[in-house]
Amino acid sequence: QVQLVESGGGLVHSGGSLRLSCVASGTVDAMAWYRQAPGEQRELVASITRRGITAYADSVKGRFTVSRDNAKHTMNLQMNSLKPEDTAVYYCNAKHFVHTVEQSGNYDYWGQGTQVTVSP
């Protein structure tokens, strides 16, 4: 089983920046950042394939940048020009695809979450 640990959350004023990190305990495939605000559904913020292909939610395009270091099993999210509406718990997600003759399956892993709070 793969474990994911997020870090880097905190309190910042509107317009400020934060950098989130997610470290996986082993090799994973596609990774993504999700966030969930109180009373709202969890939403996809940004995703990145193992080869570095990225995708972003419209609400964060141009402000957030997702990256990864496969050698370190790490994914990062650079968040700039933060807005109060970015306030949420941010979760790291990773998928592991296993397709061999002996074993086959798609595995989905989640971190514990890190709080990001943006004050007006």
C-alpha positions as CSV (number, residue, x, y, z in Angstrom):
1,Q,0.0,0.0,0.0
2,V,1.2,3.5,-0.9
3,Q,1.1,6.2,1.7
4,L,0.8,9.9,0.8
5,V,1.8,12.8,3.1
6,E,1.0,16.4,2.3
7,S,2.7,19.4,3.8
8,G,3.0,23.2,3.2
9,G,-0.5,24.4,4.1
10,G,-1.0,27.5,6.2
11,L,-2.5,30.9,6.5
12,V,-1.8,33.6,4.0
13,H,-3.3,36.9,3.0
14,S,-5.1,37.4,-0.3
15,G,-2.6,37.7,-3.1
16,G,0.0,35.7,-1.3
17,S,1.6,32.3,-2.2
18,L,2.0,28.9,-0.8
19,R,3.7,25.7,-2.0
20,L,2.2,22.4,-1.1
21,S,4.1,19.1,-1.3
22,C,3.0,15.5,-1.4
23,V,5.4,12.7,-0.8
24,A,4.5,9.1,-1.7
25,S,6.0,6.1,0.0
26,G,6.6,4.4,-3.4
27,T,6.2,4.6,-7.1
28,V,2.8,5.9,-8.3
29,D,1.3,6.8,-11.7
30,A,-1.0,9.8,-12.2
31,M,-1.2,12.2,-9.3
32,A,-3.6,15.1,-8.5
33,W,-4.5,17.7,-6.0
34,Y,-8.1,18.0,-4.8
35,R,-9.6,20.4,-2.3
36,Q,-12.7,20.5,-0.2
37,A,-14.2,23.5,1.5
38,P,-16.6,23.2,4.4
39,G,-20.1,22.1,3.2
40,E,-18.9,21.6,-0.4
41,Q,-17.9,18.7,-2.5
42,R,-14.3,17.7,-3.1
43,E,-13.1,19.1,-6.4
44,L,-10.2,18.4,-8.6
45,V,-7.7,21.3,-8.6
46,A,-4.8,20.0,-10.8
47,S,-3.5,16.7,-12.1
48,I,-0.3,15.5,-13.6
49,T,0.7,12.3,-15.3
50,R,3.9,10.5,-14.7
51,R,5.3,12.1,-17.9
52,G,4.4,15.5,-16.7
53,I,1.2,16.3,-18.6
54,T,-0.9,18.7,-16.5
55,A,-4.4,19.8,-16.3
56,Y,-6.1,22.5,-14.1
57,A,-9.5,23.5,-12.9
58,D,-10.6,26.7,-14.6
59,S,-10.7,28.5,-11.3
60,V,-6.9,28.1,-10.7
61,K,-5.5,28.4,-14.3
62,G,-2.7,30.9,-14.5
63,R,-2.3,31.0,-10.7
64,F,-1.4,27.4,-9.7
65,T,1.4,25.2,-11.1
66,V,1.6,21.5,-10.4
67,S,4.9,19.6,-10.8
68,R,6.4,16.3,-9.8
69,D,9.8,14.6,-9.2
70,N,9.5,10.9,-9.9
71,A,12.8,10.1,-8.4
72,K,11.6,11.5,-5.1
73,H,8.0,10.3,-5.5
74,T,7.0,13.9,-4.9
75,M,4.3,16.2,-6.3
76,N,4.1,19.9,-5.6
77,L,1.6,22.6,-6.1
78,Q,2.8,26.2,-6.3
79,M,-0.1,28.5,-5.5
80,N,0.2,32.1,-6.4
81,S,-2.2,35.1,-6.2
82,L,-4.3,33.2,-3.7
83,K,-7.9,34.2,-3.1
84,P,-10.2,33.7,-0.1
85,E,-12.2,31.2,-2.3
86,D,-9.1,29.0,-2.4
87,T,-9.5,28.3,1.3
88,A,-10.0,24.5,1.7
89,V,-8.4,21.3,2.8
90,Y,-6.1,20.2,0.0
91,Y,-5.7,16.5,-0.6
92,C,-3.1,14.6,-2.5
93,N,-4.3,11.8,-4.7
94,A,-2.3,9.1,-6.5
95,K,-3.3,6.3,-8.8
96,H,-1.3,3.1,-9.3
97,F,-2.2,1.0,-12.3
98,V,-1.2,-2.7,-12.1
99,H,-1.8,-4.8,-15.2
100,T,0.2,-7.9,-15.4
101,V,-0.6,-11.6,-16.1
102,E,-0.3,-12.3,-12.4
103,Q,-2.1,-9.2,-11.0
104,S,-4.4,-6.5,-12.4
105,G,-6.1,-3.6,-10.8
106,N,-6.4,0.2,-10.4
107,Y,-5.5,1.6,-7.0
108,D,-6.4,5.0,-5.6
109,Y,-4.6,6.5,-2.7
110,W,-5.3,9.7,-0.6
111,G,-3.3,11.8,1.8
112,Q,-4.6,13.1,5.1
113,G,-5.0,16.6,3.8
114,T,-3.5,20.0,4.6
115,Q,-5.4,23.2,5.5
116,V,-5.0,26.3,3.3
117,T,-6.6,29.4,4.6
118,V,-6.6,32.7,2.6
119,S,-7.7,35.8,4.5
120,P,-9.2,38.8,2.7
